[in-house]
Amino acid sequence: EAVAAEPAGPANVNEVLRLSGEEAQARRDAVRAELDALLARIDRLEADVAAFQRLSEDLALRQRAVARQAVVARGRMVERAVGAYVAGNDSEVEAAYSADPNEVEERSTIVRTIMAADQERSDRLLARRLDVTARLSRVLEQAAQGEAELRAARAQRARLRVRLQSADFALQVFAAGSEIVLTGFVFPVVRPGAVASI
C-alpha cells in the first residue's frame, strides 16, 4: 500500500510507502525492467539515427553528382542542337548543289538520332535527380522523427533512473527492518551552531 503525498515533480514523487520487503523488491525489479527495456530502445534509436545520418549524407552526395551530370548532359545537348542547326543549314545549301538527296537524308537521320539519345539521357538524369531528392527528403524526415523519439527516450531514462534510486533506497530501508519509507521529501537542515527559532 502506498499513500502518495503532494508531488515535487514528474521525476521525484513524494511518497509514504508501507510495503513488505517482497513488495519493495517487486517494485524495484519492475522499475529496473522498465529501465532496461528503455535502454535497449535508446540503443536501437541511436543506431537508427546514425544510419539515417549516414544515408542522408550519401544521398546528398549522389544528389549533387546527378545534378552535375544533368547540367553537363543538358549543356552537351544544347551544343549538339546548335551544331545540328548550323550543320543542318549547311546541308540544305549543299543539298541544293548535291546530286544525291539520300546523303542529306542520312545526315538528318544521324543528327535526329543523336539528339534523341541526348534528350533521353537528359530525361533519365532528371528522373534520377528527382528520385534521389525524394528519397533524401524521406530519410531526413525519418531522421528528424528518430531524433525526436531519442530525445524523449533520454528524458524518460533520466526519470526512470530517479525512480530506480528511490526504489533501491526503499528496498534498503525495508531490508533494514523499517515498516515505512518517505521518498522525495526534502527537510530543511539548520547549519551547525545556528539557533533555530520556533
Residue pairs with C-beta under 8 A, 6 or more apart in sequence:
1 18
1 19
2 15
2 16
2 17
2 18
2 19
3 15
3 16
3 17
3 18
4 13
4 14
4 15
4 16
5 14
5 15
5 16
5 184
5 185
6 14
7 13
7 14
7 184
8 14
8 184
8 186
10 159
11 158
11 159
11 162
11 163
12 162
12 166
12 184
13 166
13 183
13 184
14 182
14 183
14 184
14 185
15 181
15 182
15 183
15 184
16 180
16 181
16 182
17 24
17 170
17 180
17 181
17 182
17 183
18 179
18 180
19 27
19 170
19 174
19 181
20 174
21 171
21 174
21 175
24 167
24 170
24 171
24 174
24 175
24 181
25 171
27 167
27 170
27 171
28 164
28 167
28 168
28 170
28 171
31 160
31 163
31 164
31 167
32 164
32 167
34 160
35 157
35 160
35 161
35 164
38 153
38 156
38 157
38 160
39 157
41 153
42 150
42 153
42 154
42 157
45 146
45 149
45 150
45 153
46 150
48 146
49 143
49 146
49 147
49 150
52 139
52 140
52 142
52 143
52 146
53 143
55 139
56 136
56 139
56 140
56 143
59 132
59 135
59 136
59 139
60 136
62 132
63 129
63 132
63 133
63 136
66 125
66 128
66 129
66 132
67 129
69 125
70 122
70 125
70 126
70 129
73 118
73 121
73 122
73 125
74 122
76 118
77 115
77 118
77 119
77 121
77 122
80 114
80 115
80 118
81 115
81 118
84 111
84 114
84 115
87 107
87 111
88 108
88 111
91 104
91 107
91 108
92 104
94 104
95 101
95 104
98 104
166 183
166 184
169 181
169 183
170 181
170 183
173 181
174 181
190 196
